[in-house]
């Protein structure tokens, strides 16, 4: 696959990931954490804010493509 096309597709995938993940994380927080103390909110948003990085790393690794063998 052409590197420019791979980068374009990967960028679209990351944008969709961020939007869907943000909506899902906020919905879960609204439904489940409404009456929780502030530190539960803090921990939830800290962990959920870091969790989206794992699939994004895989997408970025795919975007980089296979490295040529030396």
ZAMARGU-4260 file (C-alpha; in steps of 0.2 Angstrom, whole numbers, plus 5000, padded with zeros to 4 digits):
<rodrens>
0) 5000/5000/5000 | 5006/5018/4996 | 5013/5026/5012 | 5002/5042/5009 | 4986/5032/5008
5) 4991/5022/5023 | 4994/5038/5033 | 4977/5045/5027 | 4968/5030/5032 | 4977/5029/5048
10) 4973/5047/5052 | 4954/5044/5048 | 4955/5029/5060 | 4963/5039/5074 | 4950/5053/5072
15) 4935/5041/5073 | 4944/5032/5088 | 4945/5048/5098 | 4927/5054/5094 | 4919/5037/5098
20) 4930/5034/5113 | 4927/5051/5120 | 4908/5049/5118 | 4908/5032/5126 | 4919/5037/5141
25) 4909/5052/5144 | 4893/5042/5143 | 4899/5029/5155 | 4905/5043/5167 | 4888/5052/5166
30) 4878/5036/5169 | 4889/5027/5183 | 4898/5041/5192 | 4885/5054/5194 | 4885/5053/5213
35) 4903/5047/5216 | 4916/5058/5225 | 4928/5069/5216 | 4943/5057/5217 | 4933/5043/5209
40) 4930/5055/5194 | 4948/5060/5194 | 4954/5041/5193 | 4941/5037/5180 | 4946/5051/5169
45) 4964/5048/5172 | 4963/5030/5167 | 4951/5032/5153 | 4961/5047/5146 | 4976/5035/5145
50) 4967/5020/5139 | 4964/5026/5121 | 4983/5028/5118 | 4985/5009/5116 | 4974/5007/5101
55) 4981/5023/5094 | 4999/5016/5096 | 4994/5001/5085 | 4986/5012/5072 | 5002/5023/5071
60) 5013/5007/5070 | 5002/5001/5056 | 5003/5018/5047 | 5022/5018/5048 | 5022/5002/5038
65) 5035/4988/5037 | 5053/4994/5039 | 5064/4988/5025 | 5076/4974/5029 | 5094/4979/5030
</rodrens>
